[in-house]
């Protein structure tokens, strides 16, 4: 753990260069952690234990599972489930850590979330800043405790020999500091103290996605926390589909469920579809995808169930 003097010396001597490459942990553990339903989340915080199914019908071991628990740090009581916005914030922090930056700021995180990395004059509005700070707090004080030893061994993820078993760790090992460097105030700097266990696990599995953060820079969009969640989730799904040669279709229900608006009003869902369509149009304009069209159950169907793309 760094002392305040060491933090100041680090912030004086090391210039932060925000990463343009978004690094996305994308294994089953990460998907489960940020998709736990509200009632199950409460049970976990009350001491329940659950299992993540790593693989079904393994030839030798059958169904391979990773048991896990979830706890809040002492003195912290937030029972709101981790969501896609939190996952996007974590992936930005992991990207900064891997780029060699010992700390980051809410403004840098915000610019990465909306695809405007390097735009130093662009700062989050009060509602955007509040969402980012709340997310950082949740990630710092929520402990994800998976017991991967057995599943890693069965799936040959273990290296053998010397090893460290993470028994308990916050999702984002960090502290938040205010600093004054050469007369300049830096509020709510996020100082990384250790590697995130999410990164350690996904790196062992080689289940990490990467893409250019600036692809998220859709013109003329009001980047509310929900819009940020939608864009970051859909962008990750597109990259995942390309990486694993999956069917190139994203369904509305999948997006609404992951972004926790499956029970929202028709207007919220209509606006969400519009946000996603604008993202696809932007990606086509950037040459990242060739084309896209509504996905329908039949050519003459009036309503689409998602988007297909090439």
N, C-alpha and C positions, 0 to 999 in steps of 0.2 A: 504494500500500500504506500503510495507516495505521500510525503509530508507536504504541507502547504508551500514550504520554501522550494522543494523539488518541483512542485507543480508550477510555481512562478518561474523558476529557471527554465523549465521545459517550454512554457508558453512564450518566454522571451527569446529562446534560442531556436525554436523549431517553427517554421512557417508551414501552415496547413494549406495543402493543395487539394481541394475537393475532388473526389473521384468522379470521372465521367462514366465509369463502368459500374452498373448495378449488379451486385452479386446476390443471388437469390437461393438460399437453402430451400430444397424442394423435395425432401423425403417425407415418408408417412408420419414420422414423429412431429415434424413441423406442421404438416397439414392438420393433424389431429389437434395439436396444441392450440392453434388459432381458429379452430372450428367447433370447439366444445359447446354443446347446447347449454342454455342457461341453467336448467334444473340439474344436469350432470355436473356443471361447474360448481354449484353450491354443494353438492354431495362430496366432490373432491376436496373442497376447502374444509369440509367438516370431517375429513379423515378417510374418505373412501379411497380405494385403489382400483385402477382400471388397467386394461391391457390394450396395446396397439398391435394389431395384426400386421406383422412385417411381411409374411408370405403364407399363402394357403397351398395345401397339397404339395408340400416339399417331398421329393421322392424318398428321402431318408427320415425326415423329422416330422412330417405332417404339417400341421399349422404351427408356425413359429411366431411367438408373441414377445413383446417387450412390456413388462409391467411398469406402471408409473404412478406417482402421486403428485399432487399440486398443493403448495402451501404459500401463504403470505408471510413475509418477513415479520418478525416481532414488532408490534406496535403499528402495523399497517393493516388496514381492513378495507380492502376493495374487492367486492364480490361481483364486479362486472366482468364478464368473460373477455379474454383477449380476442381481438377481432382482426379483420383484414387491414384496417388502418394501422393497428399496432404492429402487424407483421411487416408492413411497408416501412414503418419507422425503423424497426429492427434491421431490416435488410440494408437500409441506408447506413446505419451505424456499423454494420458488419463490413460494408463496402469501404467505409472510411478507415476502419481498423486495418483491413487488408491492404489499403493504399499506403499504410505507414503513418497515418495521422493519429497522434496520441489522444486527441480530443476533437470534438466538433461543436457546432452551435445550432440552436433551433433554426436560424436563418439558412445555414448550409443544408440542414435536413429538409427544410421546406423547399428550397430550390431543387434539390434532387427529386423530391416527391412529385414536383410539377414539371420536371424536365428542363429547368433553366439553370443548370450548373454553371457557375462562374458569373452569373448576373448579380454582382455585388450590391447593386442598388435595389434589388427586389427583396422585400422583407415580408414576412407573414402578417396578415391583419390579426386583430385581437382574437377572433374566433379560431383562426388557423393556428396561432401561437398557443392558445389554450389547449387545443386538441393535441398538439405535439408535446407540450409539457406534461399533459395528463398521460399520454402514451409512454413517455420516457419513465415517468414515475411507476406506472404499472409494470413495465418491463424490468425496472430495477428492483422492485420489491415483490415480484412474483417468482417463486422458486419452482422450477420444473425438474422433477426428480425421476428420470427414467433409469431402470436397471437394465442396461443393454448387454451385460456380460454374457448371458446365455445365448441371446439371439445373434450377437456379433460372432460368437464362436461357431454357431451352427451355419451362419451365412458366410463364414470366412472373411469377416471384416477385421478380425483381430490380427495384430501384427506378431503376437507372441513376444516372449522376452519381457523386458522392462515395460511397465505400463502404469498409468494413473487411472483410477476409477473415480469418476465424479459422482459423489454420493448426494450432494445438495449444492445447488448454485442458482443465483438469479438468472433469469433469461438474458438480461443485459447487465453484466458486471461493470458498474460505473458509479461515479458520483457526480453531482451537479455543483458547480462552483461559480461564484461571481469573482471577477478579477479586474485589476487595473494595471494595464501593461503600457508603459511609456505614455502615460496620461490618457490612454484609451480604455474606456469601460467595456468589459465583455460580460454580458449577463447570461446566466444559465448555461455556461459551457458544460458540455457532457464529457467528463474525463474518463476514458476507458481504463479499467484496472486489470482486467483479465480477458481472455478470449471467451466469447459466448459459447455455452455448451451446445447450442443449436448448431453453430459452425463446426465445432469439434465432431459432432455426430454425423452431420451431412458430409463433411470432408472425408471421414472414414469410409462412408458409403459411396463417395464420388457422385453424389446427387445434388449438384449445384448448377444453377443456370446463370448465364451472364448476358447482358445486353447494354446498349448505349442508353443512358438515362435521358438523354435529350430527345429520344423518341416519344417521351411523354409530354413534350411541349406542344400541346394542341392549341392552335390559335383561338383567341376570343372565347375562352372558357372561364367561368367562375369556379375556381378551385376550392370548393367547400370540402370539408372532411369526407363527405360521402362521394363526391366526384373524384377525389384523390384515391379513395378506396377502390372505386370502380375501375379507374384507369390502371392503377397498379396491379389489381388482380387480373384484369383481362390481358394486360401486357405480358404478365408472367405465364398465363395460360397459353397464349400464342407461342411464346418461346418454348414452352414445354411441349406443345404439340409438334412444333418443328423438330425439336431435339429427339423426340421419341417416335416420330413418324406415325402419329395418331391421326384419327379422323379430324379433318380440318373444319370442325364445327364447334361453336360455343353456344350453349343454350341459355335462354333468358333465365329459366328456373335455376340453373346452376349458379349463375352470377348473383341472382337475387338471394339465394340461400346462403352463399358464402359471404355476401356483403350484408346479410341479416336484414333484408327488406322484403322477404318473401311474403310477409303479412302486411306490408305497407299499402298505402292508398294507390289507386290507379294513377293519379297524377305523379306520385313519386316514381312509380315504375316507368311511366311514360318518359319522364325526364331522364331516368337512368338509361333507357334505351337510346335516347337522343345523344347522351354523353358518349355511349359506347360506339354509336354510328359515326360520330365526329372523330373518335379515336381511329377507327378503321379508315375513314377517308384521309386522315392525316398520315397514317402509315402507308397507304397506297401512294399518296403524293410524295412521300419520302423514299419510295421504292422498296420498302421493307416487305410489303406484300404486293402481289400482282393485281388482285381484284377481290371483291367480296360481294355477297348478295344475300338476301333474306333466305333463311332455311325454312322450307315449308314441307308439310307432309304430303302435299300433292301440288302440281303446278297451278291449279286453279283455286287453291286454298286462299282465303282472304287474310288470314293471320299467319305470321311467322312464329316459329318457336325458338329462333336464334339466328345466328349469322354463320354462313359458310364462306370460306376464303381460300385463296391459292397463294 
